[in-house]
Amino acid sequence: QVQLVESGGGLVQPGGSLRLSCAASGFTLDYYGIGWFRQAPGKEREGVLCISSSISSSDGKTYYADSVKGRFTISRDNAKNTVYLQMNSLKPEDTAVYYCAADASGLCTVISSDPYDYWGQGTQVTVSS
């Protein structure tokens, strides 16, 4: 069965850090572009950052939303079939449900969620004092 599972969310104070994990089963994550999206209460889903497959023509390129540049980092651990989202200097406006998604083309985008084939169930991140 094809599945993506996010973990690592929780409650953190402003300025704190969290690391989210996206673990794949039923397929090899290294062959896919991986995107992280988030949806805050009352707002539409938005792209956060993504990483392309090293096998694709984009060769591991990463893309970041302006709001998270310098604070969030995406990385792969192919041996664990897992992608990580390291979030530092968290702000209250980062509060959202975070989703990982996989694109079989190997490419990725933060502009649209349409190209992604598989989605995780989401993990809640709450930044509050």
C-alpha positions as CSV (number, residue, x, y, z in Angstrom):
1,Q,0.0,0.0,0.0
2,V,1.2,3.5,-0.9
3,Q,1.3,5.7,2.2
4,L,2.9,8.9,3.6
5,V,2.9,9.5,7.3
6,E,3.9,12.8,8.9
7,S,5.1,13.1,12.5
8,G,6.8,15.5,14.8
9,G,4.2,18.2,15.2
10,G,3.3,19.7,18.6
11,L,3.1,22.8,20.7
12,V,6.1,25.1,20.7
13,Q,6.8,28.6,22.0
14,P,7.7,31.4,19.5
15,G,11.3,31.2,18.6
16,G,11.4,27.5,19.2
17,S,12.1,24.6,16.8
18,L,10.5,21.5,15.5
19,R,11.5,18.8,13.1
20,L,8.7,17.1,11.0
21,S,9.2,13.8,9.4
22,C,7.5,12.4,6.3
23,A,7.9,8.6,6.0
24,A,7.0,6.7,2.9
25,S,5.9,3.1,2.5
26,G,4.9,1.2,-0.6
27,F,7.1,3.3,-2.9
28,T,10.6,4.7,-3.0
29,L,10.6,8.3,-1.9
30,D,13.9,9.1,-3.5
31,Y,12.2,8.9,-7.0
32,Y,9.6,11.6,-6.1
33,G,9.5,15.3,-5.7
34,I,8.4,16.0,-2.1
35,G,6.5,19.1,-1.1
36,W,5.4,20.4,2.3
37,F,2.2,22.3,2.5
38,R,0.3,23.8,5.4
39,Q,-3.2,25.0,6.2
40,A,-4.0,27.4,9.0
41,P,-7.4,27.8,10.5
42,G,-9.7,29.7,8.2
43,K,-7.1,29.9,5.4
44,E,-6.4,28.0,2.2
45,R,-3.6,25.5,1.9
46,E,-0.3,27.0,0.9
47,G,3.0,25.6,-0.3
48,V,5.9,25.9,2.2
49,L,8.9,24.3,0.5
50,C,9.8,21.3,-1.6
51,I,12.7,19.2,-2.9
52,S,13.0,17.5,-6.3
53,S,14.2,14.0,-6.9
54,S,17.9,13.7,-7.7
55,I,16.8,11.4,-10.6
56,S,14.7,14.1,-12.2
57,S,15.8,16.8,-14.6
58,S,15.7,19.2,-11.6
59,D,18.3,17.2,-9.8
60,G,17.4,17.8,-6.2
61,K,16.5,21.5,-6.5
62,T,14.7,23.0,-3.6
63,Y,12.1,25.8,-3.5
64,Y,11.0,27.9,-0.5
65,A,8.2,30.2,0.2
66,D,9.4,33.7,1.1
67,S,7.8,33.4,4.5
68,V,10.0,30.6,5.6
69,K,13.4,31.3,3.8
70,G,16.2,31.3,6.4
71,R,14.1,29.5,8.9
72,F,12.9,26.2,7.4
73,T,15.1,23.5,5.7
74,I,14.1,20.4,3.8
75,S,16.2,17.3,3.5
76,R,16.1,13.6,2.5
77,D,17.3,10.5,4.2
78,N,17.0,7.9,1.4
79,A,18.1,5.0,3.6
80,K,15.1,5.7,5.9
81,N,12.8,6.6,3.0
82,T,12.0,9.8,4.8
83,V,12.0,13.5,4.2
84,Y,12.4,16.0,7.0
85,L,11.3,19.5,7.6
86,Q,13.4,21.4,10.1
87,M,11.6,24.4,11.4
88,N,13.6,27.0,13.4
89,S,12.6,30.5,14.7
90,L,9.0,29.5,14.7
91,K,6.4,32.3,14.7
92,P,2.7,32.2,15.7
93,E,1.8,32.6,12.1
94,D,3.4,29.2,11.4
95,T,0.6,27.5,13.2
96,A,-1.1,25.1,10.8
97,V,-1.6,21.5,9.9
98,Y,1.4,20.5,7.9
99,Y,1.1,18.0,5.0
100,C,3.8,16.2,3.0
101,A,3.1,15.2,-0.6
102,A,4.8,13.2,-3.3
103,D,5.0,13.9,-7.0
104,A,5.8,10.9,-9.2
105,S,7.4,13.1,-11.9
106,G,10.3,13.8,-9.6
107,L,9.7,17.5,-9.9
108,C,8.3,19.8,-7.2
109,T,6.6,23.1,-6.8
110,V,5.3,25.2,-3.9
111,I,3.0,27.2,-6.2
112,S,0.3,24.5,-6.7
113,S,-0.7,21.2,-5.0
114,D,-2.2,19.8,-8.2
115,P,0.9,17.9,-9.4
116,Y,1.2,15.8,-6.3
117,D,0.1,12.2,-6.4
118,Y,0.2,11.1,-2.7
119,W,-0.6,13.0,0.5
120,G,-0.1,12.3,4.2
121,Q,-2.7,12.8,6.8
122,G,-1.1,15.9,8.3
123,T,0.5,16.9,11.6
124,Q,-0.5,19.8,13.8
125,V,2.1,22.5,14.6
126,T,1.0,25.1,17.1
127,V,3.3,28.1,17.9
128,S,2.0,29.9,21.0
129,S,3.1,31.3,24.3
